[in-house]
Amino acid sequence: MLLEKIKNRESNLTTFAPMTDNGTFIVEGGHKLSGEIIPQGAKNEALQIISCCLMTPEPVLLENLPDILDVNKLLDLLAGLGAEVDRIDRQTVRITAKNIDVEYMLSKEYVSDAQRIRGSVMLIAPMLNRYGRATLPKPGGDKIGRRRLDTHLLGLQALGGDFQYDADRHIYTFTTKGLKGTYIHMDEISVTGTANVVMAAALADGETTIYNAACEPYLQQLCKMLNRMGAKIEGIGSNLLKIQGVDSLGGTEHRMLPDMIEIGSFIGMAAMTGSDITIKDCSIQNLGIIPRTFERMGITLNMKGDDIHIPAHDHYEIQSFIDGGLMTIYDAPWPGFTPDLMSICLVTAIQARGSVLIHQKMFESRLFFVDKLIDMGAQIILCDPHRATVIGMDRRAPLRGISMSSPDIRAGVSLLIAALSAEGTSRIDNIHQIDRGYQDIDGRLRALGASIVRE
């Protein structure tokens, strides 16, 4: 009976992105790219917004969704729960979460699918609010070091949610007799943790104050969407949110911002390959210090409305600090520099003039892919799990093509950028990691003149 229900629900959803868990890119490097490219909708925003659709039984129309593995897996989870997921076109989905089967969260199918995507953690608050219980298998995602769930669990607990952990099955179970507003000082500026607490507080009884909240544009988008649905959230864009709980939420329409990580990836790619590229419709006002950080690496960015033009660079020189000190690029919670672009900055610095210290503070395993870049001929000193010094080669010698494997989304694209700039042919295995975050990346880069074959 359960299998029959699952099959019926799967028929609600048609996905377009390749769903394989393997695959290979064969990349012939050394080609100059040119033309225009449009960034996809924001992956990190989409995962929050899709989860939020469970907050109401009314239809929610989502536009500019990226057609990528992580997004499609989360849509499949909603369809499995009984939500109507109507794929209007590749970037547009209508979700109606009217008839949800809470028991499905205990099924082997749900557990197997949910543990493969970290975004599933944001389904807890909507399910707690509407049904008083939820289940979460220990989520997966990128292998970039420890990514604790304390911020989620303690925030929901403060609002009146109880949780237990089954160590044998690696499953959390949540229950509540009713969430109640409270004051929460978050011990970590977690984007997904803040998203979970905000969604929980939106339908909680009374007022909730969240201090030290994440405030990146994608979290702002979630808050604005909730307000259109009938929530009462103040302080959007700051780290102090005040939320007055309401009885129910209605349907709405929402459009994703362009993906800032993809925009940064294209900037680095243009510089490394010496290409002339225009990135269209970037929503520059929501990019924060990303453009300035790449400019500090010597890359010229011409802003034309909401477009960013990167001219072909024969050379680009990393700036020094005002006192002459070595440039250091480090990640920090918004409005600091996003950790998702640290790998891109590192690979971009390989062919720059000058040196830079890349300090990845937030994740301890994200720099371990540099051994592959060193094998390609890059001059990089891995100081420790958090720091790497890149000694720019100023195009004195090209990187050389090698065989390698993608360890996570951002490192995978960094390796792809290196391969595009290298002399000879590179083989990149495990490319489902890239497909998790980048929509049809090989097809879109081929349109710019790249030589990429998917096997």
C-alpha positions in Angstrom: 0.0 0.0 0.0 2.8 2.4 0.9 4.7 1.6 -2.3 1.5 2.4 -4.3 1.1 5.7 -2.5 4.7 6.6 -3.2 4.4 5.8 -6.9 1.2 8.0 -7.1 3.0 10.9 -5.4 6.1 10.6 -7.6 3.9 11.1 -10.6 3.2 14.6 -9.4 6.7 15.7 -10.1 8.8 15.8 -13.2 12.4 16.7 -12.8 14.8 17.8 -15.5 18.3 17.8 -13.9 20.3 14.5 -14.2 19.6 12.4 -11.2 22.6 10.1 -11.5 25.0 9.7 -8.5 28.1 9.5 -10.7 29.4 10.8 -14.0 32.5 12.4 -15.5 33.5 15.6 -17.3 36.1 15.4 -19.9 37.5 18.9 -20.2 39.9 20.2 -22.9 41.5 23.3 -21.5 43.0 26.4 -23.0 40.0 27.7 -24.8 39.1 31.4 -24.5 35.4 31.8 -23.6 33.1 34.7 -24.7 29.5 35.7 -24.6 26.7 36.2 -22.1 25.5 33.9 -19.4 22.5 34.2 -17.0 23.0 32.9 -13.5 20.5 30.3 -12.2 18.2 31.0 -9.3 19.8 30.8 -5.9 20.2 27.2 -4.6 20.5 28.2 -0.9 17.4 30.4 -1.1 15.4 27.7 -3.0 15.9 25.1 -0.2 14.5 27.5 2.4 11.6 28.7 0.2 10.5 25.1 -0.8 10.5 24.1 2.9 8.4 27.1 3.7 5.7 25.9 1.3 4.7 23.4 3.9 3.6 26.2 6.2 0.3 26.7 4.3 -2.4 24.4 2.7 -2.8 27.0 0.0 -0.9 27.1 -3.3 2.5 28.7 -3.5 4.0 29.6 -6.9 7.8 29.6 -7.1 9.7 31.1 -10.0 13.4 31.1 -11.1 14.0 27.8 -9.3 17.3 26.2 -10.2 16.9 22.8 -11.9 19.6 21.1 -9.8 19.9 17.8 -7.9 19.5 19.3 -4.3 16.4 21.3 -5.3 14.8 18.4 -7.1 15.5 16.0 -4.2 13.7 18.4 -1.8 10.8 18.7 -4.2 10.6 14.9 -4.3 10.5 14.8 -0.5 7.5 17.2 -0.5 5.8 15.1 -3.2 6.4 12.0 -1.1 4.8 13.7 1.9 1.7 14.2 -0.2 2.1 17.8 -1.4 1.0 18.5 -5.0 4.1 19.6 -6.8 3.2 20.9 -10.3 6.2 21.5 -12.5 4.9 24.3 -14.8 8.3 24.6 -16.6 11.9 24.0 -15.8 12.2 27.0 -13.4 8.6 27.3 -12.2 6.8 25.1 -9.7 3.4 25.3 -7.9 3.3 23.6 -4.5 0.1 22.9 -2.6 0.7 21.2 0.7 -2.9 20.5 1.6 -3.0 16.8 2.3 0.2 15.9 4.1 0.9 12.4 5.4 3.0 12.8 8.5 3.5 9.1 8.8 5.5 9.1 5.6 8.4 10.8 7.5 8.9 7.5 9.3 9.1 5.4 6.1 12.4 3.9 4.8 12.0 5.8 1.6 11.7 9.2 3.3 14.6 8.5 5.6 16.8 7.3 2.7 16.0 10.4 0.6 16.1 13.0 3.4 19.5 12.0 4.7 21.1 12.7 1.3 20.3 16.4 1.4 21.1 18.8 4.2 18.1 21.1 3.2 15.8 18.5 4.7 16.6 19.9 8.1 14.4 22.9 7.3 11.3 20.7 7.0 11.2 20.4 10.8 9.6 23.7 11.7 6.8 23.6 9.2 5.8 20.1 10.2 6.0 20.9 13.9 3.8 24.0 13.4 1.1 22.2 11.4 1.2 18.7 12.8 3.0 18.8 16.1 5.6 16.3 15.2 8.4 15.7 12.7 11.2 13.3 11.9 14.8 14.1 10.7 17.4 11.6 9.7 20.9 12.8 10.2 21.3 15.0 7.0 24.0 14.7 4.4 25.3 17.3 2.0 28.9 18.4 1.4 31.7 16.6 3.2 33.3 19.8 4.4 33.8 19.1 8.1 31.5 19.0 11.1 28.2 20.8 10.6 26.3 20.6 13.9 22.6 20.8 14.3 22.7 22.4 17.8 21.4 25.8 16.6 18.3 24.2 15.0 17.6 21.9 18.0 18.1 24.4 20.7 16.1 27.1 18.9 13.2 24.8 18.4 13.5 23.6 22.0 13.3 27.1 23.3 10.0 27.6 21.4 8.5 24.5 23.0 9.6 21.6 20.8 11.0 18.4 22.3 13.4 16.2 20.5 15.0 12.8 20.9 17.8 11.1 19.0 17.8 7.4 18.1 21.5 6.6 17.9 20.9 3.2 16.3 18.9 4.6 13.4 20.5 8.1 13.4 17.1 9.7 13.4 15.8 12.7 15.4 12.1 12.8 16.4 10.4 16.1 17.3 7.1 16.7 19.1 5.3 19.7 20.6 2.1 20.5 22.4 2.2 23.9 20.9 5.0 26.3 20.1 5.2 29.5 22.1 7.1 32.7 21.4 10.2 33.5 23.5 13.6 35.3 23.4 16.3 33.5 21.6 20.0 34.5 21.5 21.5 32.2 18.9 24.9 30.9 19.7 25.8 30.5 16.1 25.0 32.7 13.1 23.5 29.8 11.1 21.4 30.6 8.0 19.5 27.3 8.0 19.2 27.4 11.8 17.7 31.0 11.6 15.4 29.9 8.8 14.1 27.0 10.9 13.5 29.2 14.0 11.9 31.9 11.9 9.4 29.5 10.4 8.7 28.0 13.8 8.1 31.4 15.3 5.8 32.6 12.5 3.0 30.4 13.7 4.0 30.2 17.4 1.8 31.7 20.1 3.0 35.1 21.1 6.1 37.2 20.2 9.6 35.8 19.5 12.8 37.8 19.5 15.8 36.3 17.7 19.1 38.0 18.4 22.3 37.1 16.5 20.2 35.9 13.6 21.6 35.4 10.1 20.7 38.2 7.8 21.9 37.2 4.3 19.7 38.1 1.3 18.3 34.6 1.0 17.1 34.7 4.7 15.6 38.2 4.0 13.8 36.6 1.0 12.3 34.0 3.3 11.1 36.6 5.8 9.6 38.7 3.0 7.8 35.7 1.6 6.4 34.8 5.0 5.2 38.4 5.5 3.3 38.2 2.1 1.8 34.9 3.4 0.5 36.8 6.5 3.3 36.5 9.0 4.5 39.5 11.1 8.3 39.8 11.0 10.2 43.0 11.8 13.9 43.8 11.5 14.4 42.0 8.2 18.0 42.5 7.0 19.3 42.9 10.6 20.5 40.4 13.2 17.6 41.2 15.5 14.2 39.8 14.4 10.9 40.3 16.1 8.1 37.9 15.1 4.5 38.1 16.2 3.0 34.7 15.8 -0.2 34.4 13.7 -2.8 31.7 13.5 -2.4 30.7 9.9 -0.6 31.6 6.6 -1.9 31.8 3.1 -0.5 31.2 -0.4 1.7 33.6 -2.3 4.1 33.9 -5.3 7.9 34.1 -4.9 10.8 34.6 -7.3 14.3 33.5 -6.4 17.3 35.9 -6.5 20.1 35.0 -8.9 22.7 32.7 -7.3 25.5 34.8 -5.9 27.8 31.8 -5.7 27.3 31.0 -9.4 28.0 34.7 -10.2 31.3 34.6 -8.2 32.2 31.3 -9.9 31.7 32.9 -13.4 33.9 35.9 -12.4 36.7 33.6 -11.3 36.3 31.5 -14.4 36.5 34.5 -16.7 39.7 35.7 -15.0 41.4 32.3 -15.0 40.7 31.6 -18.6 41.4 35.1 -19.9 37.9 35.3 -21.2 35.5 38.2 -22.1 32.2 37.3 -20.4 29.1 39.3 -19.4 27.0 37.9 -16.5 23.4 39.1 -16.9 20.8 40.0 -14.3 23.0 39.7 -11.3 20.9 41.7 -8.7 24.1 43.5 -7.8 22.6 45.2 -4.8 22.3 41.7 -3.2 25.9 40.7 -3.8 27.4 42.4 -0.8 31.2 42.5 -0.8 31.5 39.8 -3.4 32.4 42.2 -6.3 34.8 44.1 -4.2 36.6 41.0 -3.1 37.3 39.9 -6.6 38.4 43.4 -7.5 41.0 43.2 -4.7 42.3 40.2 -6.6 42.9 42.5 -9.5 39.9 41.5 -11.6 38.2 44.3 -13.5 34.4 44.3 -13.2 32.3 46.7 -15.3 28.9 47.2 -13.9 26.2 47.9 -16.5 22.8 48.2 -14.8 22.4 44.7 -13.2 25.0 43.1 -15.5 28.6 42.5 -14.8 31.1 42.5 -17.7 34.5 40.9 -17.1 36.9 41.9 -19.9 39.7 39.5 -21.0 42.6 39.7 -18.6 46.1 39.0 -19.8 47.2 39.7 -16.2 45.5 40.5 -12.9 47.4 41.5 -9.8 46.4 40.8 -6.2 46.3 44.0 -4.1 48.2 44.4 -0.8 46.8 45.9 2.3 47.4 49.6 2.8 50.3 48.9 5.1 51.9 46.6 2.5 50.8 43.4 4.2 49.9 40.2 2.3 46.3 40.2 1.2 44.1 37.8 3.3 40.7 36.7 2.2 38.6 35.1 4.9 35.0 34.0 5.2 32.4 35.4 7.7 28.7 35.4 8.2 26.8 37.9 6.1 27.5 40.7 5.5 31.0 39.2 5.4 32.4 37.2 2.5 30.5 33.9 1.9 32.4 30.7 2.7 30.9 29.2 -0.5 33.2 31.3 -2.6 36.5 30.7 -0.8 37.3 27.7 -3.1 36.7 29.9 -6.1 39.0 32.7 -4.8 41.7 30.1 -4.2 41.7 28.7 -7.7 41.4 32.2 -9.2 44.6 33.3 -7.4 46.6 30.6 -9.1 47.3 32.6 -12.2 47.3 36.1 -10.5 50.3 38.2 -10.0 51.2 38.3 -6.3 50.2 36.1 -3.4 47.2 35.7 -1.1 46.3 33.9 2.1 43.0 32.1 1.9 41.6 31.6 5.5 38.6 29.3 5.5 37.4 29.8 9.1 34.0 28.2 9.1 34.7 24.7 7.7 37.8 22.7 8.5 37.8 20.3 5.5 37.0 22.6 2.6 40.6 23.2 1.5 41.7 19.6 1.2 41.0 19.7 -2.6 44.2 21.8 -3.1 46.3 18.6 -3.5 44.7 18.2 -6.9 45.5 21.8 -7.9 49.1 21.2 -6.8 49.2 18.1 -9.0 48.1 20.4 -11.9 51.1 22.7 -11.2 49.7 25.3 -8.9 52.0 26.8 -6.3 49.9 26.5 -3.1 51.1 25.9 0.5 48.4 24.3 2.7 49.3 25.7 6.1 46.6 23.8 8.0 43.0 22.6 7.5 41.8 26.3 7.5 44.6 28.2 5.7 46.3 28.1 2.3 48.8 30.5 0.8 48.6 30.8 -3.0 51.6 32.1 -4.8 50.3 33.4 -8.1 52.1 32.3 -11.3 51.1 35.3 -13.4 50.5 33.0 -16.4 54.3 32.1 -16.6 53.2 28.5 -17.0 49.8 27.0 -17.6 48.2 24.3 -15.3 48.3 20.8 -16.8 45.3 18.6 -17.2 45.0 15.6 -14.9 42.4 13.1 -13.6 40.6 14.1 -10.4 37.4 13.7 -8.5 35.0 16.3 -7.2 34.7 16.2 -3.3 31.9 18.7 -2.9 29.9 21.3 -4.9 32.2 24.3 -4.6 35.5 22.4 -4.8 34.1 20.6 -7.9 33.5 23.8 -9.7 36.9 25.1 -8.7 38.5 22.1 -10.2 36.4 22.6 -13.3 37.7 26.2 -13.6 41.2 25.0 -13.2 40.6 22.4 -15.9 39.2 25.0 -18.3 42.4 27.1 -17.9 44.8 24.1 -18.1 46.9 22.8 -20.9 45.7 19.5 -22.1 42.7 17.3 -21.1 41.4 16.8 -17.6 39.0 14.2 -16.3 36.7 15.1 -13.4 34.8 12.2 -11.8 32.0 12.3 -9.2 30.3 15.2 -11.0 27.0 14.6 -9.3 28.5 16.9 -6.6 28.6 19.7 -9.2 25.2 18.9 -10.5 23.8 19.3 -6.9 24.5 23.0 -7.1 25.0 24.1 -10.8 22.3 23.8 -13.4 23.4 22.3 -16.8 26.8 23.8 -16.1 28.5 21.9 -19.0 25.8 22.9 -21.5 25.9 26.6 -20.5 29.7 26.7 -20.6 29.8 25.0 -24.0 27.6 27.9 -25.3 30.5 30.2 -24.3 33.0 28.1 -26.2 34.2 25.6 -23.5 35.2 22.1 -24.5 33.4 19.8 -22.0 31.9 16.4 -22.6 29.7 14.6 -20.0 30.2 10.9 -19.8 
